[in-house]
Amino acid sequence: MNVDFEYIQVQCENLSNNIGVFRDALQALLNIAQYDLLMSMAKGRQIGESIVREIRGGCGKTKTIFEEEIHDLVCKGLLPNEIASHLHLVRIMGNKQHANSSKVLITPQDIITVANSLLRVLSWYYCEYDRGPRYESIFHQSKTFEVKAIRFVPFYSGLLNDERVSQQYGLKFIRQNNLKLFYFPDGFAVALLEEKSSFADPVDFLWARRQSHIGLLKRDSELTNVLHSLRSISDINSNPFIHSVPEELCYVMSVHHIDSVQSHLNERTVMLLTEPSGLGISDDPNENVTLSQCEEMKRDLQNCLAEISTVECINAGDARYFVSWSNVVVRTFSNDESDLDKLISFEISLQKIWYKLYLYCKSLDGLIELVDQVDIKQIKKEVLRTKIEFSALCDVNATGAGHLNLLREKLIETSKVQRLFDTFCQKSVLLNELERIF
């Protein structure tokens, strides 16, 4: 079974106790599907018949044929045609004639379709139907959702020699206060910070994300102070490309992890968490966003939950990944977080090369003014090493899982690092001209 099937399982598990009978029946349908798809379809039909009896209640005479029951409710104005179409789908897929047909192969996707139709009918009856209970939702309602944020901040530290060096993700790192610093032989490093928080809605989440990102980049932040202290014990002149060391941190990239228990977050809401521009709450300090504006957004949040075309949604293993230019949200459907660890490892390398290319492009812009102070041949060697490093980052792992290769491709694409690399290559061609002239 695939991740869509697991997602339906999570939704059924999270159905409210108010409809416990149907929750148990749907879970039974999915359990049966593990070993007998046809029997699972028949179970779906039984559930549909039970829902119709619940809708009908004491209104009218009982029909002996499921199709006639649905038609009768439509004629009496008790069942909208749109909802009736879901029940007809369940009826057709679950009838004995269909089950015995050799012309149609039942697949797990058909089970998912039937389960989704049953959930839609239940949602209509319990939440929208004038004569129904009018619940707010058929799912357990949680006031908050918990998110684990993993923040990546790349910078240049110079070559670092430290006795506290350890290994993780195949990379060298040291622990400094409440963060990890992964560093590389060319003097670049990536700070990694993790934190868990709970939020009431997407507005709260994006506001907290903005405050955290801006706070990390401040000149007097703890992370900036750590950077300066590292440089005091590092060889910052070890890289021939770096002739002007940036005093400030440049940007923060975050990956956010949400576990499957919090299935009350629908897909559109998760996409809104992924793309801050959907609500206009970015982490750009030059953009004026106030708390009063955020409170106004909360009052009109439903109108903001539109589809966001800039978010890529990837089903990969036991997780669903939502990827945008500025953010990644991971929603896992099992307790296995090994793929999440691989994502973190890849993001460390991706953010490192992104910042390296960005800084090298700026250095090339000012190189002509410093040509008599630098070693062009050493710089050209570093250009070649950087090209090799970028190529290795983009290589497809022939023995790796296909979904991880797809995820890596999307992360590279949405980061726009390829565009930055192309600019770097164009500018580095000028080194030949400088070497010829000087």
ABEGO torsion letter per residue (X at the ends): XBAAAAAAAAAAAABBAAAAAAAAAAAAAAAAAAABAAAAAAAAAAAAAAAAAAAAEABEBBBABAAAAAAAAAAAGABBAAAAAAAAAAAAAABAAAAABAABBBBAAAAAAAAAAAAAAAAAAAAABAABAGBABABBBBABBBBBBBBBBBBBAEBBBBAABBBBGGBBBBBBEABBBBBBAAGBBBBBBBBBBBBABAAAAAAAAAAAAAAAABAABAAAAAAAAAAAABBAAABAABABBBABBABBBBBBBBBAABAABBAAAAAAAABAAAAGBBABAABBBBAAAAAAAAAAAAAAABBBAABBBBBBEABBBBBBAABBBBBBABABAAAAAAAAAAAAAAAAAAAAAAAAAAAAAAAAAAAAABBAAAAAAAAAAAAAAAAAAABBBAABBAAAAAAAAAAAAAAGAAAAAAAAAAAAAAAAAAAAAX
